Amino acid sequence: MANTLAKPRTAKFDNAKAFLILCVVFGHGLNPYLSSPGVKWAHLWLYTFHMPAFIFLGGLFAKRTVNISPFNFKKVFSYFLLGMFIKSTIYLTGYFCGRNPKFNLFSENGVAWYIFVMAAHLLIAHVLRNFNRKKVLCTSILLALLVGYADQIGNTMVFSRIIVFFPVFYLGYITDKDKLLKILNKPAVRILSLVFLIAFTVGLYFVITKVYSLRYVFTGNNPYYEFGAEWEPYGALLRLGCFGVSALMSFSLLAIMPNKRVPLMTHTGGNTLQVYALHRQIQLIIDALFLRELLSSAQPRYILVVTMLVSVVLTLALSPEAVSYVLYPCTSWQRFFSPLIRWFKK
């Protein structure tokens, strides 16, 4: 979600990021209504690709940050500040909305995990930048499969997600953007991608009650024993299979994205960081004021439609450039705190 796209911007990737951030907002909006199969179907469908695709794109456009030497630790610190901002404001919002939230400085299972993981991935990729790429990728996949057997890692310092999603980030980092675009834009690839997306979406609907527990595989922070007795023995194979599903879903969605600028959509794709950082706090307020009561007894199709409409409005409302100034103390902390820094130096 980091605004790291180099100029001139590529409309296809901005359009993809706009779609992905809408999926993030929509998915979080569905959290209170996961009792019905219809909502579970949409929820698991989102989980199969939305964060892996974001992390892949983060790696795709992180080459300049990763390769620069000496490494820009100030950027990593900006991510740390932003993650703490998100973590703290969501906690405070939940508290004032009567949710009785918990705050753990060294554990994170909420929205902020992605920001901390991105900071770690940038640093790790920089350290490994001169190593053999195939060996790094294969080793990182192996570690991602093995970490599921370590029951105590989980959400602590987001270690599990750092390890599980690093192969996805690294794959983006070593991928040539121009070559990827040529493949994505081939007519046959776009047609096959659309067919796959339709088949997967429809097929998932009919088996959702049997496979919904697999959402824990896609989160990246759950040890294998939490998959349930039925799935636990196949934990590593399931994670490997989910890597494949996420790769196919992400690739297919990128393939069908428009190559031209789309009003509102392309602009939103260039400002996803602020949407990600601020949407959950507003969702908590809206839920507390009226939305949860309104949808508590509604049919699944109405829950999906209303939640999607609210998500679209919220995503567009948070995408203007002016909103980014809310994050200014985190994203431009040197400039923001420069008077204080100069005062201390004197």
C-alpha positions in Angstrom: 0.0 0.0 0.0 3.0 2.2 0.3 3.0 5.0 -2.2 6.3 3.9 -3.8 5.3 3.9 -7.5 7.8 5.6 -9.7 6.7 8.2 -12.2 5.4 8.0 -14.8 2.8 5.9 -13.1 1.4 2.7 -14.7 -2.4 3.0 -14.9 -2.9 -0.8 -14.7 -1.1 -1.1 -11.4 -2.9 2.0 -9.9 -6.2 0.5 -11.0 -5.2 -2.8 -9.4 -4.3 -1.0 -6.1 -7.6 0.8 -6.1 -9.5 -2.5 -6.4 -7.3 -4.1 -3.8 -7.8 -1.3 -1.2 -11.5 -1.5 -1.8 -11.3 -5.2 -1.1 -9.4 -4.5 2.1 -12.1 -2.0 3.3 -14.9 -4.3 2.2 -13.4 -7.3 4.0 -13.0 -5.5 7.2 -16.6 -4.2 6.9 -17.8 -7.8 6.6 -16.1 -8.9 9.9 -19.2 -8.5 12.1 -21.5 -10.5 9.8 -19.6 -13.8 9.2 -22.4 -16.1 10.4 -24.0 -16.7 7.0 -22.5 -18.8 4.2 -22.9 -16.0 1.7 -20.9 -13.5 3.7 -18.3 -16.2 4.4 -17.9 -16.9 0.7 -17.2 -13.2 0.0 -14.8 -13.1 2.9 -12.8 -16.1 2.0 -12.7 -15.0 -1.7 -11.1 -11.7 -0.6 -8.6 -13.5 1.7 -7.3 -15.6 -1.2 -5.6 -12.6 -2.9 -6.0 -9.1 -1.5 -3.1 -8.9 0.9 -0.7 -11.2 -1.1 -1.4 -9.0 -4.1 -0.7 -5.8 -2.2 2.5 -7.3 -0.8 3.7 -8.5 -4.2 3.1 -5.0 -5.6 4.9 -3.5 -2.7 7.9 -5.6 -3.6 7.6 -4.8 -7.3 8.0 -1.1 -6.6 10.5 -1.4 -3.8 13.6 -1.9 -6.0 14.9 1.6 -5.5 14.4 1.6 -1.7 15.9 -1.9 -1.4 18.9 -1.4 -3.6 20.0 1.9 -2.4 23.2 1.9 -0.2 23.4 3.0 2.5 20.0 1.8 3.4 17.3 4.4 4.1 16.5 3.6 7.7 14.4 6.7 8.0 11.9 5.2 5.7 11.6 2.1 7.9 11.2 4.4 10.9 8.4 6.1 9.1 6.6 2.8 8.7 7.1 2.1 12.3 5.5 5.4 13.3 2.7 4.8 10.9 2.1 1.4 12.3 2.0 2.7 15.8 -0.4 5.5 14.7 -2.8 2.9 13.2 -2.5 0.6 16.2 -3.1 3.4 18.7 -6.0 5.1 16.9 -7.8 1.9 16.3 -7.5 1.0 20.0 -8.8 4.4 21.1 -11.6 4.4 18.6 -12.7 0.9 19.7 -12.5 1.9 23.4 -14.7 5.0 22.9 -17.1 2.9 20.8 -17.6 0.5 23.7 -15.7 -2.4 22.3 -13.3 -3.1 25.2 -10.3 -3.6 23.0 -6.9 -4.9 24.1 -3.6 -3.2 23.5 -0.4 -5.2 23.3 2.8 -3.3 22.3 4.6 -6.4 21.1 1.7 -8.2 19.4 -0.4 -7.2 16.4 -3.3 -8.9 14.8 -5.1 -5.9 13.5 -4.8 -3.6 10.5 -1.3 -2.3 11.5 0.4 -5.6 10.8 0.9 -4.9 7.1 2.8 -1.7 7.8 5.2 -3.4 10.2 5.7 -6.3 7.8 6.5 -3.9 4.9 9.2 -2.2 7.0 10.7 -5.6 7.9 10.5 -6.8 4.3 12.3 -3.7 3.0 15.1 -4.3 5.5 15.4 -8.0 4.9 15.4 -7.6 1.1 18.2 -5.0 1.4 20.3 -7.3 3.4 19.8 -10.1 0.8 20.0 -7.9 -2.3 23.3 -9.4 -3.5 22.5 -13.0 -2.7 21.4 -15.6 -5.4 17.8 -14.8 -6.1 16.6 -18.3 -6.8 18.2 -19.6 -3.6 16.7 -16.8 -1.5 13.2 -17.3 -2.9 13.3 -21.1 -2.4 14.7 -20.8 1.1 12.1 -18.1 2.1 9.3 -20.4 0.8 10.7 -23.3 2.9 10.8 -21.1 6.0 7.3 -19.9 5.3 6.2 -23.6 5.3 8.1 -24.5 8.4 7.0 -21.5 10.6 3.5 -23.0 10.8 4.9 -25.7 13.1 6.2 -23.1 15.6 3.2 -22.6 17.8 4.5 -19.7 19.9 5.4 -17.2 17.1 2.0 -16.1 15.9 1.3 -12.4 16.2 4.4 -11.6 18.4 6.2 -8.8 16.6 4.3 -10.0 13.5 7.2 -12.5 13.0 4.9 -15.2 11.5 3.6 -12.8 8.8 7.0 -11.4 8.1 8.3 -14.9 7.4 5.1 -16.2 5.6 4.7 -13.2 3.3 8.4 -12.5 2.6 8.5 -14.9 -0.5 5.6 -12.9 -1.9 7.3 -9.6 -1.4 10.6 -11.0 -2.7 9.0 -12.4 -5.8 7.7 -8.9 -6.5 11.1 -7.4 -5.9 12.9 -9.7 -8.4 10.1 -9.4 -11.0 10.8 -7.2 -14.0 7.8 -4.8 -14.2 8.0 -4.3 -18.0 8.2 -8.0 -18.7 5.3 -8.7 -16.4 3.2 -6.1 -18.1 3.8 -7.7 -21.5 2.6 -11.0 -20.2 -0.4 -9.6 -18.4 -1.6 -7.7 -21.5 -1.5 -10.6 -23.9 -5.1 -11.2 -25.1 -5.0 -14.9 -24.4 -3.7 -14.4 -20.9 -6.5 -11.9 -20.2 -9.2 -14.2 -21.5 -7.9 -17.2 -19.5 -7.6 -15.1 -16.4 -11.2 -14.0 -16.7 -12.3 -17.6 -17.1 -10.3 -18.7 -14.1 -11.7 -16.0 -11.9 -15.3 -16.8 -12.8 -14.7 -20.6 -12.3 -12.9 -20.1 -9.0 -15.5 -17.6 -7.7 -18.5 -19.9 -8.6 -16.8 -23.0 -7.4 -15.9 -21.5 -4.1 -19.5 -20.6 -3.5 -20.6 -24.2 -3.6 -17.9 -25.5 -1.2 -17.7 -22.6 1.2 -19.0 -24.5 4.2 -16.3 -27.1 3.8 -13.3 -24.9 3.1 -14.1 -21.7 5.1 -11.7 -22.7 7.9 -8.9 -22.5 5.4 -9.0 -18.7 5.8 -6.6 -19.3 8.6 -4.0 -20.5 6.1 -4.3 -17.2 4.1 -3.8 -15.0 7.2 -0.2 -16.0 7.6 -0.2 -15.7 11.4 -1.8 -18.9 12.5 0.1 -22.1 13.4 -1.1 -25.2 11.7 -2.8 -26.6 14.8 -5.3 -23.8 14.6 -6.5 -25.0 11.2 -8.5 -27.7 12.9 -8.0 -31.4 13.5 -9.1 -32.2 9.9 -6.5 -29.9 8.2 -3.6 -29.8 10.7 -1.7 -32.8 9.4 -1.5 -31.2 6.0 -0.5 -27.7 7.2 2.6 -27.2 5.1 0.9 -28.6 2.0 -2.1 -26.4 2.5 0.1 -23.3 2.9 2.0 -24.2 -0.3 -1.4 -24.7 -2.1 -2.6 -21.4 -0.8 0.5 -19.7 -2.2 -0.5 -21.2 -5.5 -4.1 -20.0 -5.3 -3.0 -16.5 -4.2 -0.5 -16.3 -7.1 -3.2 -17.4 -9.6 -5.8 -15.0 -8.2 -3.4 -12.1 -8.0 -2.0 -12.7 -11.5 -5.5 -13.1 -13.0 -6.8 -9.9 -11.4 -3.8 -7.9 -12.6 -4.4 -9.3 -16.1 -8.0 -8.1 -16.3 -7.3 -4.6 -14.9 -7.8 -1.7 -17.3 -4.6 -0.4 -18.9 -6.0 3.1 -19.2 -6.8 5.7 -16.6 -10.2 5.3 -15.1 -11.9 8.3 -13.4 -11.7 8.0 -9.6 -10.3 4.5 -9.7 -6.8 5.3 -11.0 -6.4 8.3 -8.7 -7.5 6.2 -5.7 -4.9 3.7 -6.6 -2.2 6.3 -6.1 -3.3 7.1 -2.5 -4.0 3.7 -1.0 -1.8 4.2 2.1 -4.0 6.8 3.6 -7.1 4.8 2.9 -5.5 1.8 4.6 -4.4 3.8 7.6 -7.7 5.5 8.4 -10.6 3.3 7.1 -10.9 1.0 10.1 -11.3 3.7 12.7 -14.2 5.2 10.7 -15.8 1.7 10.2 -15.8 1.2 14.0 -17.6 4.5 14.5 -20.1 3.8 11.7 -20.8 0.3 13.1 -21.3 1.7 16.6 -23.6 4.5 15.5 -26.0 2.6 13.2 -24.6 0.1 10.7 -24.3 -3.0 12.9 -27.8 -2.6 14.3 -29.2 -1.9 10.7 -27.6 -5.1 9.3 -27.8 -7.4 12.3 -31.0 -9.1 11.1 -30.6 -8.4 7.3 -30.3 -11.2 4.7 -26.8 -11.9 3.4 -27.3 -10.3 0.0 -28.3 -7.0 1.7 -25.3 -7.2 4.0 -23.0 -7.6 1.0 -24.6 -4.8 -1.0 -24.8 -2.3 1.8 -21.3 -3.1 3.1 -19.9 -2.7 -0.5 -21.7 0.7 -0.9 -20.3 1.9 2.4 -16.9 0.6 1.5 -16.9 2.4 -1.9 -17.9 5.7 -0.3 -15.3 5.4 2.4 -12.5 4.5 0.0 -13.3 7.4 -2.2 -13.7 9.8 0.7 -10.3 8.9 2.1 -8.4 9.0 -1.2 -8.0 12.8 -1.9 -4.5 14.2 -1.5 -5.6 16.5 1.4 -6.3 13.5 3.6 -2.7 12.4 3.4 -1.8 15.3 5.7 -3.3 13.4 8.6 -0.4 11.0 8.3 2.2 13.8 7.8 3.8 13.4 11.3 4.5 9.7 10.4 5.3 9.8 6.7 7.3 13.1 6.9 8.4 12.9 10.5 11.8 14.6 9.9 10.2 17.7 8.5 7.3 17.7 11.0 9.6 17.4 14.0 12.5 19.4 12.7 11.8 22.5 15.0 11.9 20.2 18.0 15.0 18.4 16.7 16.7 21.8 16.2 15.7 23.0 19.6 17.3 19.9 21.2 20.5 20.3 19.2 20.8 23.9 20.4 
